């Protein structure tokens, strides 16, 4: 009878655990081991389950019912209070028990609560026997994010079934073996092979099958037919040298982004030794509601008027929405959107240049803000400017007037394509943002040397810049000057850090989240901004060239001695908030409501609520580093 009762308890524990990550994906023997060793304990309201004073944790706790308050202790709190609540299915203290150290948090029962607990020895045995649980403990937020993407794909299962999965490795997309010839093969022989094999491209490779060039069907008319090229001459004379290639392990998304960035329709797939495996074409990658990458990019590059670019802008949005439905990650999505929007912006600039005589003027078009960071979402306005140099012995003012007239046409063209005019007039047509290189340097220096609140706000916008069109050297010179000035003025960075800490993560002491009056969280102001602000300060302190938040975090935080897993968790937290913003904007486009960057946490499923809490915890860790670094 006692054995039957034990079996019932084990069964009940298993049933509960299977509703939560990572237990719902654990190996059956590992889950059975956990259920056999889990003891259900009652903790009355107000009781302490674990504190730093108790030393190294003796148990892993899994909340079964009720709520547990995790409160940071000691002098390292970032805000007036640093606390979050844990609900059913959540575990603690994973970091402390894994590292054999006391917990940095105190855990107190908010309500009468029940928790499963297993001993420290059983925890480490579970980590050893279960790869799923081990990965969960070392890559906590990444594991949850993967499950969230799977849930999203399931919710769009019908649409996703009709579309190719963007996470598929390229090696799985390769069909028949690629046709290839050596560089000394006659052009006639290569064309005959293309015809016989009914392929649209011919790879040129060395004797070890390492690609050195490619000839595609679209090259035939301009390179062979019209010039009357002698077909007995080697194909090396008409091929495109150094063709774009990716490893077989790269994803379909990686190939799509490369095609979007470089305006190409074929990519070579190579193995680990750079030997040819095959070719993937744009046709292999996309059948997204008949809106293909090649069509969009070709439409942008060949557009002769703004009306054509308006249609391309709509296609970019539709393609992005389809990728959201497939569960493509936020980093890839924002890169994808930025790459196509960059191409569209450059085409608007090219069309405007046809109406303005700017020959001989050395200038560059700047993107600021989210566009400057490669982080555009589906709802974004314009933030841009111009940097230029005045030739010797020429009057600067007439040049400035011509550039401003040109910029006004570009700003209006972008507005017509769905990028609203900036309400704050942060646009290149504003004379205050059409400056020479020296004027930009002086402007930055004034903000750094006299950092009043407006200067700090300006820095948060204009220091995230990159060149979209024109002389990139001007951008590099301004970046080097900016990094030199900020490193020489640590007080400015300290004030930026103090300013960044004024917006704490919206984590509640009792409730999961601190909401605004309308019951929502602004994921831009109270979410993404926290990561962006911290990453900017780290990058300026170290002198990093990149304007991307993710690259700033990866390069700067890792140089500060933070582990790779911690950096990855911070990046994943930022990505998840970006994904929620994109998903909210996706829903806005479907039902006509205005959500933009706001989200009601009560509308999220339990998994996404849990990840959002973890994302805000990562933001809090970044702010803690700022606070400690600058003694705030």
C-alpha positions as CSV (number, residue, x, y, z in Angstrom):
1,X,0.0,0.0,0.0
2,X,2.9,2.3,0.9
3,X,4.5,1.6,-2.5
4,X,1.3,2.5,-4.2
5,X,1.1,5.8,-2.3
6,X,4.7,6.6,-3.4
7,X,3.9,5.8,-7.0
8,X,0.9,8.1,-6.8
9,X,3.0,10.9,-5.4
10,X,5.7,10.4,-8.1
11,X,3.0,10.4,-10.8
12,X,1.5,13.6,-9.4
13,X,4.9,15.3,-9.3
14,X,5.6,14.2,-12.9
15,X,2.3,15.5,-14.1
16,X,3.0,18.9,-12.6
17,X,6.5,19.2,-13.8
18,X,5.6,18.3,-17.4
19,X,3.7,21.6,-17.7
20,X,6.9,23.7,-17.3
21,X,10.2,24.2,-19.0
22,X,12.7,22.6,-18.9
23,X,11.0,19.6,-17.4
24,X,8.6,19.2,-20.3
25,X,11.5,18.5,-22.6
26,X,13.7,16.4,-20.3
27,X,14.6,12.8,-21.0
28,X,12.1,10.3,-19.4
29,X,14.7,8.8,-17.1
30,X,15.9,12.2,-15.9
31,X,12.3,13.3,-15.2
32,X,11.6,10.1,-13.4
33,X,14.8,10.6,-11.3
34,X,13.6,14.2,-10.4
35,X,10.1,13.1,-9.5
36,X,11.4,10.3,-7.2
37,X,13.7,12.6,-5.3
38,X,11.5,15.7,-5.1
39,X,10.0,16.4,-1.7
40,X,7.0,18.7,-1.5
41,X,7.4,21.2,1.4
42,X,5.0,23.8,2.8
43,X,6.2,27.3,3.5
44,X,3.8,29.6,5.3
45,X,3.4,33.2,4.3
46,X,6.4,35.4,5.5
47,X,8.8,32.4,6.0
48,X,12.3,32.5,4.7
49,X,13.2,29.6,2.4
50,X,16.8,30.7,1.7
51,X,19.1,33.6,2.6
52,X,22.8,34.4,2.0
53,X,23.4,33.8,5.8
54,X,22.4,30.2,5.4
55,X,25.5,29.5,3.4
56,X,25.8,27.2,0.4
57,X,22.3,26.1,-0.7
58,X,21.4,22.5,0.3
59,X,18.4,22.3,-2.1
60,X,17.0,23.3,-5.4
61,X,13.5,24.7,-5.0
62,X,10.7,24.4,-7.7
63,X,7.6,26.5,-6.9
64,X,4.5,24.3,-7.0
65,X,1.9,26.7,-5.6
66,X,2.0,30.3,-4.3
67,X,4.6,33.0,-4.8
68,X,8.1,33.4,-3.6
69,X,9.8,36.8,-3.4
70,X,13.4,36.9,-4.4
71,X,15.0,40.0,-3.0
72,X,18.6,41.2,-3.6
73,X,20.6,41.8,-0.4
74,X,23.6,43.8,0.6
75,X,24.9,47.1,-0.9
76,X,24.6,46.1,-4.6
77,X,21.0,46.9,-5.2
78,X,20.5,49.0,-8.3
79,X,17.3,50.6,-7.3
80,X,15.5,51.4,-4.1
81,X,14.4,47.7,-4.1
82,X,15.6,44.9,-6.3
83,X,13.1,42.1,-6.1
84,X,11.0,39.9,-8.3
85,X,8.4,37.2,-7.6
86,X,8.7,33.6,-8.7
87,X,5.6,31.6,-9.6
88,X,4.7,27.9,-10.3
89,X,7.3,26.1,-12.3
90,X,10.2,28.5,-11.6
91,X,13.4,27.3,-9.9
92,X,15.9,28.8,-7.6
93,X,18.8,29.3,-6.8
94,X,20.3,27.8,-10.0
95,X,23.4,30.0,-10.1
96,X,24.3,29.6,-6.4
97,X,23.8,25.9,-6.2
98,X,25.7,25.3,-9.5
99,X,28.6,27.4,-8.3
100,X,28.7,26.0,-4.7
101,X,28.3,29.5,-3.2
102,X,25.8,31.2,-1.0
103,X,22.8,32.8,-2.7
104,X,22.9,36.6,-3.3
105,X,19.2,36.7,-2.8
106,X,16.8,36.2,0.1
107,X,13.8,34.1,-0.8
108,X,10.6,34.7,1.2
109,X,7.1,33.2,0.8
110,X,4.7,36.0,-0.2
111,X,1.7,33.6,0.2
112,X,1.3,30.3,1.8
113,X,3.3,28.3,-0.7
114,X,4.4,24.8,-1.6
115,X,7.8,24.0,-3.3
116,X,9.3,20.8,-4.5
117,X,12.9,20.5,-3.4
118,X,15.7,18.2,-4.2
119,X,19.1,18.0,-2.5
120,X,22.2,19.6,-3.9
121,X,23.8,16.1,-4.6
122,X,20.6,15.1,-6.5
123,X,20.7,18.4,-8.4
124,X,24.2,17.9,-9.6
125,X,23.4,14.3,-10.6
126,X,20.4,15.6,-12.6
127,X,22.7,18.0,-14.4
128,X,25.1,15.2,-15.2
129,X,22.5,12.8,-16.5
130,X,20.2,15.2,-18.4
131,X,21.7,17.3,-21.3
132,X,18.4,19.2,-21.4
133,X,18.6,20.2,-17.8
134,X,22.3,21.0,-18.0
135,X,21.6,23.3,-21.0
136,X,18.8,24.9,-19.1
137,X,21.0,25.7,-16.1
138,X,23.8,27.2,-18.2
139,X,21.7,28.9,-20.9
140,X,18.6,29.6,-19.0
141,X,17.1,32.4,-21.1
142,X,18.3,31.0,-24.4
143,X,16.4,27.8,-23.7
144,X,13.2,29.6,-22.9
145,X,13.5,31.8,-26.0
146,X,13.8,28.7,-28.2
147,X,10.6,27.3,-26.6
148,X,8.9,30.7,-27.2
149,X,9.8,30.6,-30.8
150,X,8.4,27.1,-31.1
151,X,5.2,28.2,-29.6
152,X,4.9,31.1,-32.0
153,X,5.5,28.9,-34.9
154,X,2.8,26.5,-33.6
155,X,0.4,29.4,-33.4
156,X,1.0,30.1,-37.1
157,X,1.2,26.5,-38.0
158,X,-1.0,26.7,-41.1
159,X,1.0,29.6,-42.6
160,X,4.3,28.2,-41.6
161,X,3.5,24.9,-43.3
162,X,3.1,26.8,-46.5
163,X,6.4,28.5,-46.1
164,X,10.0,27.4,-46.0
165,X,11.6,27.4,-42.6
166,X,14.2,30.1,-42.3
167,X,16.2,28.2,-39.7
168,X,16.9,25.3,-42.1
169,X,20.7,24.7,-42.6
170,X,21.8,25.4,-46.1
171,X,23.3,21.9,-46.3
172,X,19.7,20.5,-46.2
173,X,18.5,22.8,-49.0
174,X,21.1,21.7,-51.6
175,X,19.6,19.5,-54.2
176,X,21.7,18.1,-57.1
177,X,25.4,18.6,-57.2
178,X,26.6,22.0,-58.4
179,X,27.9,22.3,-61.9
180,X,31.5,23.6,-61.8
181,X,34.5,24.0,-64.1
182,X,38.1,25.1,-63.8
183,X,39.1,28.7,-64.7
184,X,40.8,27.6,-67.9
185,X,37.7,25.9,-69.3
186,X,36.4,27.6,-72.5
187,X,33.4,29.7,-72.1
188,X,31.6,27.7,-74.8
189,X,32.2,24.4,-72.9
190,X,30.9,26.0,-69.7
191,X,27.7,27.3,-71.5
192,X,27.1,23.9,-73.1
193,X,27.3,22.3,-69.6
194,X,24.8,24.8,-68.2
195,X,22.4,24.0,-71.1
196,X,22.8,20.2,-70.7
197,X,22.2,20.3,-67.0
198,X,19.4,22.9,-67.1
199,X,21.1,25.1,-64.5
200,X,21.2,28.9,-64.2
201,X,24.7,29.3,-63.0
202,X,28.2,27.8,-63.4
203,X,30.7,27.8,-60.6
204,X,34.4,28.2,-61.4
205,X,36.6,26.4,-58.9
206,X,40.2,25.3,-58.6
207,X,41.3,21.7,-58.7
208,X,40.4,21.3,-55.0
209,X,36.8,22.4,-55.7
210,X,37.4,25.7,-53.9
211,X,35.2,28.4,-55.6
212,X,37.0,31.3,-57.2
213,X,34.1,32.7,-59.4
214,X,30.6,32.2,-60.8
215,X,28.8,33.0,-64.1
216,X,25.0,33.3,-64.0
217,X,22.4,33.4,-66.7
218,X,21.8,37.1,-66.0
219,X,25.5,37.7,-66.9
220,X,25.2,36.3,-70.4
221,X,23.7,39.3,-72.2
222,X,25.9,42.1,-70.8
223,X,29.1,40.1,-70.7
224,X,29.0,37.7,-73.7
225,X,26.2,38.3,-76.2
226,X,26.3,42.1,-76.5
227,X,30.1,42.5,-76.5
228,X,30.4,39.6,-78.9
229,X,32.8,37.7,-76.6
230,X,34.9,35.0,-78.1
231,X,33.5,31.8,-76.7
232,X,36.9,30.0,-77.1
233,X,38.4,32.2,-74.4
234,X,38.5,30.9,-70.8
235,X,35.5,31.4,-68.5
236,X,37.8,33.1,-66.0
237,X,37.6,36.3,-68.2
238,X,33.9,36.7,-67.8
239,X,33.1,35.2,-64.5
240,X,32.3,37.2,-61.3
241,X,35.4,36.7,-59.1
242,X,35.2,36.0,-55.3
243,X,31.6,34.9,-55.3
244,X,29.6,35.2,-52.0
245,X,29.6,31.9,-50.1
246,X,28.4,30.5,-46.8
247,X,29.1,27.3,-44.8
248,X,26.7,24.4,-45.0
249,X,25.8,25.0,-41.4
250,X,24.5,28.5,-42.0
251,X,20.8,29.0,-42.1
252,X,18.4,29.9,-44.9
253,X,18.0,33.2,-43.0
254,X,21.8,33.9,-43.3
255,X,21.6,33.3,-47.0
256,X,18.6,35.6,-47.3
257,X,20.3,38.4,-45.4
258,X,23.4,38.1,-47.6
259,X,21.2,38.2,-50.8
260,X,19.4,41.3,-49.4
261,X,22.6,43.1,-48.4
262,X,24.5,42.4,-51.6
263,X,21.7,42.3,-54.2
264,X,22.5,38.8,-55.5
265,X,20.4,35.8,-56.3
266,X,22.8,32.9,-55.9
267,X,25.1,31.9,-53.0
268,X,27.6,29.1,-52.9
269,X,27.6,26.6,-50.1
270,X,30.9,25.2,-48.9
271,X,32.1,22.7,-46.4
272,X,34.5,23.3,-43.5
273,X,37.4,23.2,-45.8
274,X,35.9,25.8,-48.2
275,X,35.2,23.1,-50.8
276,X,32.1,23.5,-53.0
277,X,29.0,21.7,-51.7
278,X,26.3,23.3,-53.8
279,X,24.4,26.4,-54.7
280,X,21.3,27.9,-53.2
281,X,19.3,30.5,-55.1
282,X,16.7,33.0,-54.1
283,X,14.1,30.7,-55.5
284,X,15.2,27.9,-53.1
285,X,14.7,30.2,-50.1
286,X,11.4,32.0,-50.5
287,X,7.8,31.4,-51.4
288,X,6.5,33.9,-48.9
289,X,3.0,34.7,-50.1
290,X,4.5,35.3,-53.5
291,X,6.6,38.1,-52.1
292,X,10.2,37.2,-52.7
293,X,13.4,38.8,-51.6
294,X,14.8,39.0,-55.1
295,X,11.6,40.7,-56.3
296,X,11.8,43.3,-53.5
297,X,15.5,44.0,-54.0
298,X,15.1,44.1,-57.8
299,X,12.1,46.4,-57.4
300,X,14.1,48.7,-55.2
301,X,17.3,48.8,-57.3
302,X,15.4,49.4,-60.6
303,X,12.8,51.9,-59.2
304,X,12.5,55.1,-61.2
305,X,10.1,56.9,-59.0
306,X,8.8,57.1,-55.4
307,X,5.6,55.2,-56.3
308,X,7.5,52.1,-57.1
309,X,9.5,52.4,-53.8
310,X,6.2,52.8,-51.9
311,X,5.2,49.3,-53.2
312,X,8.6,47.9,-52.2
313,X,8.2,49.3,-48.7
314,X,4.9,47.5,-48.3
315,X,6.6,44.3,-49.6
316,X,9.4,44.7,-47.0
317,X,6.8,44.9,-44.3
318,X,4.9,41.9,-45.6
319,X,8.0,39.8,-45.8
320,X,9.0,40.7,-42.3
321,X,5.5,39.7,-41.0
322,X,5.9,36.3,-42.7
323,X,9.2,35.8,-41.1
324,X,7.7,36.7,-37.7
325,X,5.1,34.0,-38.3
326,X,7.9,31.5,-39.0
327,X,9.5,32.2,-35.6
328,X,12.7,33.8,-37.0
329,X,14.7,35.5,-34.2
330,X,14.6,39.2,-33.4
331,X,18.3,39.8,-34.2
332,X,17.9,38.3,-37.7
333,X,14.6,40.1,-38.3
334,X,15.9,43.5,-37.4
335,X,19.0,42.9,-39.5
336,X,16.7,41.8,-42.3
337,X,14.5,44.8,-42.1
338,X,17.5,47.2,-41.8
339,X,19.2,45.7,-44.8
340,X,16.2,46.2,-47.1
341,X,15.3,49.6,-45.6
342,X,18.9,50.6,-46.2
343,X,18.6,49.6,-49.8
344,X,15.3,51.6,-50.1
345,X,16.8,54.7,-48.5
346,X,19.8,54.6,-50.8
347,X,17.5,54.4,-53.8
348,X,15.5,57.4,-52.5
349,X,18.8,59.3,-52.2
350,X,19.9,58.2,-55.7
351,X,16.6,59.5,-57.2
352,X,16.9,62.8,-55.4
353,X,20.5,63.2,-56.6
354,X,19.2,63.2,-60.1
355,X,17.5,66.5,-59.4
356,X,20.3,68.2,-57.5
357,X,23.8,69.2,-58.6
358,X,26.0,68.0,-55.9
359,X,29.0,66.8,-58.0
360,X,32.3,67.4,-56.2
361,X,30.7,67.9,-52.8
362,X,32.2,65.5,-50.2
363,X,29.3,64.4,-48.0
364,X,27.7,61.4,-46.3
365,X,24.2,60.7,-45.2
366,X,23.9,59.7,-41.6
367,X,21.3,57.4,-40.0
368,X,20.8,58.0,-36.2
369,X,18.8,56.2,-33.5
370,X,17.4,52.7,-34.2
371,X,18.4,52.9,-37.9
372,X,21.9,53.9,-36.9
373,X,22.0,50.8,-34.6
374,X,20.6,48.4,-37.3
375,X,17.6,47.9,-35.0
376,X,14.6,49.1,-37.0
377,X,11.3,47.6,-36.2
378,X,8.1,47.7,-38.2
379,X,7.1,51.1,-36.8
380,X,9.9,53.7,-37.1
381,X,10.2,57.3,-38.1
382,X,13.2,59.1,-39.6
383,X,16.3,60.1,-37.8
384,X,19.0,61.3,-40.2
385,X,21.6,64.0,-40.9
386,X,24.4,65.0,-43.2
387,X,28.1,65.5,-42.6
388,X,30.2,67.2,-45.3
389,X,33.5,69.0,-46.0
390,X,33.8,72.4,-47.6
391,X,36.5,72.6,-50.3
392,X,39.2,75.1,-49.9
393,X,38.5,78.6,-51.2
394,X,34.8,78.0,-51.5
395,X,31.9,79.6,-49.6
396,X,30.3,77.1,-47.2
397,X,26.8,78.6,-47.1
398,X,25.8,78.0,-50.7
399,X,26.9,74.4,-50.4
400,X,24.9,74.0,-47.2
401,X,21.7,75.4,-48.9
402,X,22.1,72.9,-51.8
403,X,22.5,70.0,-49.4
404,X,19.5,71.0,-47.4
405,X,17.3,71.3,-50.5
406,X,18.5,67.8,-51.5
407,X,17.8,66.5,-48.0
408,X,14.3,67.9,-48.0
409,X,13.5,65.9,-51.1
410,X,15.0,62.7,-49.5
411,X,13.0,63.2,-46.3
412,X,9.8,63.7,-48.2
413,X,10.5,60.7,-50.3
414,X,11.1,58.5,-47.3
415,X,7.9,59.8,-45.7
416,X,6.0,58.8,-48.8
417,X,7.5,55.3,-48.4
418,X,6.2,54.8,-44.9
419,X,8.9,56.4,-42.7
420,X,7.1,59.4,-41.0
421,X,8.8,62.7,-40.7
422,X,10.4,63.0,-37.3
423,X,8.3,65.1,-34.9
424,X,11.5,66.3,-33.2
425,X,12.9,67.4,-36.6
426,X,15.9,65.1,-36.4
427,X,16.3,65.1,-40.1
428,X,19.0,66.1,-42.6
429,X,16.8,68.9,-43.9
430,X,17.1,70.6,-40.6
431,X,20.1,73.1,-41.0
432,X,21.2,72.2,-37.5
433,X,21.8,68.6,-38.6
434,X,23.5,69.4,-42.0
435,X,27.0,70.2,-40.6
436,X,30.6,70.0,-41.7
437,X,32.8,67.3,-40.1
438,X,34.4,70.0,-37.9
439,X,31.0,71.3,-36.9
440,X,29.9,67.8,-35.9
441,X,33.1,67.4,-33.9
442,X,32.5,70.7,-32.1
443,X,28.9,69.8,-31.5
444,X,29.8,66.5,-29.9
445,X,32.6,68.2,-27.9
446,X,30.2,70.8,-26.5
447,X,27.8,68.1,-25.3
448,X,30.6,66.1,-23.7
449,X,32.3,69.1,-22.0
450,X,29.0,70.6,-20.7
451,X,26.7,67.6,-20.2
452,X,23.4,69.2,-19.2
453,X,20.2,67.2,-19.5
454,X,19.6,68.2,-23.1
455,X,23.2,67.3,-24.0
456,X,22.7,63.8,-22.5
457,X,19.5,63.4,-24.4
458,X,21.3,64.5,-27.6
459,X,24.1,62.0,-27.0
460,X,21.6,59.1,-26.6
461,X,20.4,59.9,-30.1
462,X,23.3,61.2,-32.2
463,X,26.1,59.1,-30.8
464,X,24.3,56.0,-32.5
465,X,25.2,56.9,-36.1
466,X,26.4,55.2,-39.2
467,X,26.9,56.2,-42.8
468,X,24.2,55.0,-45.2
469,X,25.4,56.8,-48.4
470,X,28.4,58.8,-49.4
471,X,31.9,59.0,-48.0
472,X,32.2,56.5,-45.1
473,X,35.6,57.9,-44.2
474,X,33.8,61.0,-42.7
475,X,31.8,58.7,-40.4
476,X,35.0,56.8,-39.3
477,X,36.7,60.1,-38.5
478,X,33.8,61.4,-36.5
479,X,33.6,58.0,-34.6
480,X,37.3,58.1,-33.7
481,X,37.0,61.7,-32.6
482,X,34.0,60.9,-30.4
483,X,35.6,57.9,-28.8
484,X,38.7,59.9,-28.0
485,X,36.7,62.7,-26.4
486,X,34.6,60.5,-24.3
487,X,37.5,58.4,-23.0
488,X,39.2,61.6,-22.0
489,X,36.1,62.7,-20.0
490,X,35.0,60.0,-17.6
491,X,32.7,62.5,-15.8
492,X,30.6,62.7,-18.9
493,X,30.2,58.9,-19.0
494,X,29.4,58.9,-15.3
495,X,26.6,61.4,-15.9
496,X,25.3,59.2,-18.8
497,X,25.3,56.2,-16.5
498,X,23.5,58.1,-13.8
499,X,20.9,59.2,-16.4
500,X,20.5,55.6,-17.6
501,X,19.8,54.4,-14.1
502,X,16.8,56.7,-13.8
503,X,14.7,54.2,-15.8
504,X,14.8,50.9,-13.8
505,X,13.4,47.7,-15.2
506,X,9.6,47.4,-14.5
507,X,9.8,44.5,-12.1
508,X,7.4,44.5,-9.2
509,X,8.0,43.6,-5.6
510,X,4.8,41.6,-5.3
511,X,3.3,41.6,-8.7
512,X,5.5,40.4,-11.6
513,X,5.6,43.8,-13.3
514,X,5.2,47.5,-12.6
515,X,2.6,48.7,-15.1
516,X,1.8,52.2,-16.4
517,X,-1.6,53.7,-15.7
518,X,-3.1,52.1,-18.8
519,X,-2.0,48.6,-17.6
520,X,0.7,48.2,-20.1
521,X,4.5,48.3,-20.4
522,X,6.3,50.4,-23.0
523,X,8.8,47.9,-24.3
524,X,10.8,50.7,-26.0
525,X,11.1,53.1,-23.1
526,X,11.1,50.6,-20.2
527,X,12.7,47.6,-22.1
528,X,14.9,48.0,-25.1
529,X,16.2,51.4,-24.0
530,X,17.7,49.9,-20.8
531,X,20.0,47.7,-22.9
532,X,20.7,50.3,-25.5
533,X,21.7,53.0,-23.0
534,X,24.0,50.6,-21.1
535,X,25.7,49.2,-24.2
536,X,26.3,52.8,-25.5
537,X,28.2,53.7,-22.3
538,X,30.3,50.6,-22.3
539,X,31.2,51.1,-26.0
540,X,32.1,54.8,-25.5
541,X,34.3,53.9,-22.5
542,X,36.2,51.2,-24.4
543,X,36.2,52.9,-27.9
544,X,34.2,50.4,-29.9
545,X,33.4,51.4,-33.5
546,X,30.1,49.5,-33.8
547,X,26.8,51.3,-33.3
548,X,24.8,48.0,-32.8
549,X,23.6,47.4,-29.3
550,X,24.3,43.6,-29.6
551,X,27.8,44.1,-31.0
552,X,28.5,46.7,-28.3
553,X,27.4,44.3,-25.6
554,X,29.4,41.4,-27.0
555,X,32.6,43.4,-27.5
556,X,32.6,45.6,-24.5
557,X,31.0,43.5,-21.7
558,X,33.1,40.5,-22.6
559,X,36.3,42.7,-22.3
560,X,35.2,43.5,-18.8
561,X,35.6,39.9,-17.6
562,X,32.0,38.9,-17.9
563,X,31.5,35.2,-18.9
564,X,30.3,34.2,-22.4
565,X,27.1,32.7,-20.9
566,X,26.3,36.0,-19.0
567,X,26.8,38.0,-22.2
568,X,24.7,35.6,-24.2
569,X,21.9,35.9,-21.6
570,X,22.0,39.7,-21.8
571,X,21.8,39.6,-25.6
572,X,19.0,37.1,-25.5
573,X,17.1,39.3,-23.1
574,X,17.4,42.3,-25.4
575,X,16.4,40.1,-28.4
576,X,13.2,38.9,-26.6
577,X,12.0,42.4,-25.9
578,X,12.7,43.3,-29.5
579,X,10.7,40.3,-30.6
580,X,7.8,41.3,-28.4
581,X,7.8,44.7,-30.0
582,X,7.8,43.2,-33.5
583,X,5.0,40.8,-32.6
584,X,3.0,43.7,-31.2
585,X,3.4,45.6,-34.4
586,X,2.5,42.5,-36.4
587,X,-0.8,42.3,-34.5
588,X,-1.4,46.0,-35.0
589,X,-1.1,45.5,-38.7
590,X,-3.6,42.6,-38.6
591,X,-6.5,44.1,-36.6
592,X,-5.9,47.9,-37.2
593,X,-5.4,48.7,-33.5
594,X,-2.6,50.9,-32.3
595,X,-0.2,48.9,-30.1
596,X,3.2,50.1,-31.3
597,X,5.6,49.4,-28.4
598,X,3.1,48.8,-25.6
599,X,2.2,45.4,-24.3
600,X,-0.2,44.1,-21.7
601,X,1.7,41.3,-19.8
602,X,-1.6,39.6,-19.0
603,X,-2.1,38.9,-22.7
604,X,1.2,36.8,-22.7
605,X,1.2,33.1,-22.2
606,X,3.0,31.8,-19.1
607,X,6.2,31.0,-21.0
608,X,6.5,34.5,-22.5
609,X,5.7,36.2,-19.2
610,X,8.5,34.1,-17.6
611,X,11.0,35.1,-20.3
612,X,10.0,38.8,-20.1
613,X,10.8,38.7,-16.4
614,X,14.1,37.1,-17.1
615,X,14.8,39.7,-19.8
616,X,14.2,42.5,-17.3
617,X,16.5,40.8,-14.9
618,X,19.2,40.9,-17.5
619,X,18.6,44.6,-17.9
620,X,19.0,45.0,-14.2
621,X,22.3,43.2,-14.3
622,X,23.5,45.6,-16.9
623,X,22.4,48.5,-14.7
624,X,24.1,47.0,-11.7
625,X,27.4,46.9,-13.7
626,X,26.9,50.6,-14.5
627,X,26.2,51.4,-10.8
628,X,29.3,49.5,-9.6
629,X,31.6,50.9,-12.4
630,X,30.7,54.5,-11.7
631,X,30.0,54.2,-7.9
632,X,26.5,55.5,-8.3
